[in-house]
Amino acid sequence: MSQDRAPTDVPTLQRWLTGPRFRSLPARDAEQPPPKLSFEFFPPRTEALEQQLWACIQRLAPMMPRFVSVTYGAGGTTQARTHATVARIVTDTDLTPAAHLTCVGATRQEVDDVARQYWAAGVRHIVALRGDPPPGTTYAPHPGGYAFAADLIAGLRKIADFEISAAAYPETHPTARSAEDDLDNLKRKLDAGATRAITQYFFDTDTYLRFLDRCLAAGITAPIVPGIMPVSNYAQAARFSAMCGASVPAWMGHIFEGTDDDPETRRMIGMVVAAEQVRLLQANGVDEFHFYTLNRPDLTYAIAHLLGVRPVGGQPAA
Ligand SMILES: Cc1cc2nc3c(=O)[nH]c(=O)nc-3n(C[C@H](O)[C@H](O)[C@H](O)COP(=O)(O)OP(=O)(O)OC[C@H]3O[C@@H](n4cnc5c(N)ncnc54)[C@H](O)[C@@H]3O)c2cc1C
């Protein structure tokens, strides 16, 4: 994993005497305030998934996230389900919802109408995205639609005083002309009115930290919140990562090797991998995290706990 890898071709005692020493991560100072969290869910497709989502929300709610966000399906396919889920979060919980909204497959008028409906329903936070086209197709702006996320953000600003989050890509968006172009695009989104960026997930922590350096050098001062994906199904995560341009380091493949038929071991390994990542980020001064929960609460709950967050109102029922 590290360039300081201990040599393996020398006897143990000699390696111990001459090899590198790895210091542990600093323990979190008890005085330090816990980090700010947000959780992402996807809108359920079936009754069973609906129950799974609400069990997940109930389990994570006592961790007092700053907001919880609900995704918008590729090609804008989940508009009604996203709206219904966000509306229920408003009516049935004390959580602050954020609705994802995309430019795909709709005119500006249609997208604006959805945004107005959110405002009327009490939703004050939008995660504004260009969106992905339906699988197997290439993105093309809808005639009369918003072409890119920066255009959508500028449009939302004219509708109401939404809090707006945008997407950022530590490894560069897969179809960007260049890394510089992509960073310029992030600046455009923030200049258009987004107040924070949430990153695509990443597994190499250094990639994110170097990205922060590049953002700062480009004059970006808005929070760039790391998107954390706790992985318990490695094969699925590897497939999905290939589609969205997040690289999967070779060490992850080695760590999960041979666990395809062993979900319990995979979960424990996934917990350790994500825990190490967030602790390293925390040790580097990161104090905000966005979790891609995939509507499963356990890893996110445990990792949040590890980061120093405690449930308000006591331990919820597992
Ligand atoms: C936190 C987060 C949440 C997400 N949630 C969803 C979701 O709910 N639903 C969904 O469908 N997808 C979602 N996505 C995925 C996202 O929609 C895709 O990654 C999409 O391909 C890009 O969206 P964007 O908002 O970053 O687009 P943009 O910022 O518009 O950028 C898209 C690409 O176009 C380039 N670009 C931008 N402006 C221009 C221009 N003027 N000329 C030429 N090129 C330009 C950029 O460099 C980039 O390569 C999410 C991603 C993240 C990180």
Ligand as a Chemical Component Dictionary entry (heavy atoms), coordinates in Angstrom:
data_LIG
# 
_chem_comp.id                   LIG 
_chem_comp.type                 NON-POLYMER 
_chem_comp.pdbx_formal_charge   0 
_chem_comp.three_letter_code    LIG 
# 
loop_
_chem_comp_atom.comp_id 
_chem_comp_atom.atom_id 
_chem_comp_atom.alt_atom_id 
_chem_comp_atom.type_symbol 
_chem_comp_atom.charge 
_chem_comp_atom.model_Cartn_x 
_chem_comp_atom.model_Cartn_y 
_chem_comp_atom.model_Cartn_z 
_chem_comp_atom.pdbx_ordinal 
LIG C1  C1  C 0 -22.157 13.766 -4.970  1  
LIG C2  C2  C 0 -22.691 13.251 -6.281  2  
LIG C3  C3  C 0 -24.053 12.973 -6.409  3  
LIG C4  C4  C 0 -24.577 12.500 -7.624  4  
LIG N1  N1  N 0 -25.926 12.233 -7.726  5  
LIG C5  C5  C 0 -26.458 11.870 -8.910  6  
LIG C6  C6  C 0 -27.871 11.674 -9.076  7  
LIG O1  O1  O 0 -28.644 11.805 -8.123  8  
LIG N2  N2  N 0 -28.343 11.333 -10.298 9  
LIG C7  C7  C 0 -27.518 11.179 -11.389 10 
LIG O2  O2  O 0 -28.014 10.882 -12.488 11 
LIG N3  N3  N 0 -26.176 11.344 -11.259 12 
LIG C8  C8  C 0 -25.625 11.696 -10.054 13 
LIG N4  N4  N 0 -24.269 11.875 -9.944  14 
LIG C9  C9  C 0 -23.407 11.610 -11.094 15 
LIG C10 C10 C 0 -23.316 12.825 -12.027 16 
LIG O3  O3  O 0 -24.582 13.193 -12.519 17 
LIG C11 C11 C 0 -22.410 12.434 -13.160 18 
LIG O4  O4  O 0 -21.086 12.270 -12.700 19 
LIG C12 C12 C 0 -22.452 13.352 -14.378 20 
LIG O5  O5  O 0 -21.772 12.675 -15.436 21 
LIG C13 C13 C 0 -21.798 14.712 -14.168 22 
LIG O6  O6  O 0 -22.546 15.514 -13.353 23 
LIG P1  P1  P 0 -21.972 16.950 -12.887 24 
LIG O7  O7  O 0 -23.051 17.624 -12.142 25 
LIG O8  O8  O 0 -20.663 16.797 -12.261 26 
LIG O9  O9  O 0 -21.816 17.634 -14.342 27 
LIG P2  P2  P 0 -21.076 18.921 -14.867 28 
LIG O10 O10 O 0 -20.485 19.702 -13.771 29 
LIG O11 O11 O 0 -22.021 19.612 -15.785 30 
LIG O12 O12 O 0 -19.865 18.302 -15.702 31 
LIG C14 C14 C 0 -20.084 17.211 -16.598 32 
LIG C15 C15 C 0 -18.923 17.110 -17.572 33 
LIG O13 O13 O 0 -19.025 18.161 -18.530 34 
LIG C16 C16 C 0 -17.866 18.978 -18.521 35 
LIG N5  N5  N 0 -18.342 20.348 -18.740 36 
LIG C17 C17 C 0 -18.994 21.154 -17.877 37 
LIG N6  N6  N 0 -19.331 22.305 -18.450 38 
LIG C18 C18 C 0 -18.904 22.221 -19.744 39 
LIG C19 C19 C 0 -18.987 23.096 -20.879 40 
LIG N7  N7  N 0 -19.575 24.289 -20.788 41 
LIG N8  N8  N 0 -18.461 22.681 -22.035 42 
LIG C20 C20 C 0 -17.867 21.446 -22.138 43 
LIG N9  N9  N 0 -17.757 20.580 -21.108 44 
LIG C21 C21 C 0 -18.280 20.967 -19.926 45 
LIG C22 C22 C 0 -17.234 18.742 -17.140 46 
LIG O14 O14 O 0 -15.840 18.982 -17.127 47 
LIG C23 C23 C 0 -17.541 17.274 -16.947 48 
LIG O15 O15 O 0 -16.661 16.474 -17.664 49 
LIG C24 C24 C 0 -23.709 12.304 -8.734  50 
LIG C25 C25 C 0 -22.331 12.561 -8.603  51 
LIG C26 C26 C 0 -21.822 13.026 -7.391  52 
LIG C27 C27 C 0 -20.343 13.284 -7.266  53 
# 
loop_
_chem_comp_bond.comp_id 
_chem_comp_bond.atom_id_1 
_chem_comp_bond.atom_id_2 
_chem_comp_bond.value_order 
_chem_comp_bond.pdbx_ordinal 
LIG C1  C2  SING 1  
LIG C2  C3  SING 2  
LIG C2  C26 DOUB 3  
LIG C3  C4  DOUB 4  
LIG C4  N1  SING 5  
LIG C4  C24 SING 6  
LIG N1  C5  DOUB 7  
LIG C5  C6  SING 8  
LIG C5  C8  SING 9  
LIG C6  O1  DOUB 10 
LIG C6  N2  SING 11 
LIG N2  C7  SING 12 
LIG C7  O2  DOUB 13 
LIG C7  N3  SING 14 
LIG N3  C8  DOUB 15 
LIG C8  N4  SING 16 
LIG N4  C9  SING 17 
LIG N4  C24 SING 18 
LIG C9  C10 SING 19 
LIG C10 O3  SING 20 
LIG C10 C11 SING 21 
LIG C11 O4  SING 22 
LIG C11 C12 SING 23 
LIG C12 O5  SING 24 
LIG C12 C13 SING 25 
LIG C13 O6  SING 26 
LIG O6  P1  SING 27 
LIG P1  O7  DOUB 28 
LIG P1  O8  SING 29 
LIG P1  O9  SING 30 
LIG O9  P2  SING 31 
LIG P2  O10 DOUB 32 
LIG P2  O11 SING 33 
LIG P2  O12 SING 34 
LIG O12 C14 SING 35 
LIG C14 C15 SING 36 
LIG C15 O13 SING 37 
LIG C15 C23 SING 38 
LIG O13 C16 SING 39 
LIG C16 N5  SING 40 
LIG C16 C22 SING 41 
LIG N5  C17 SING 42 
LIG N5  C21 SING 43 
LIG C17 N6  DOUB 44 
LIG N6  C18 SING 45 
LIG C18 C19 SING 46 
LIG C18 C21 DOUB 47 
LIG C19 N7  SING 48 
LIG C19 N8  DOUB 49 
LIG N8  C20 SING 50 
LIG C20 N9  DOUB 51 
LIG N9  C21 SING 52 
LIG C22 O14 SING 53 
LIG C22 C23 SING 54 
LIG C23 O15 SING 55 
LIG C24 C25 DOUB 56 
LIG C25 C26 SING 57 
LIG C26 C27 SING 58 
# 
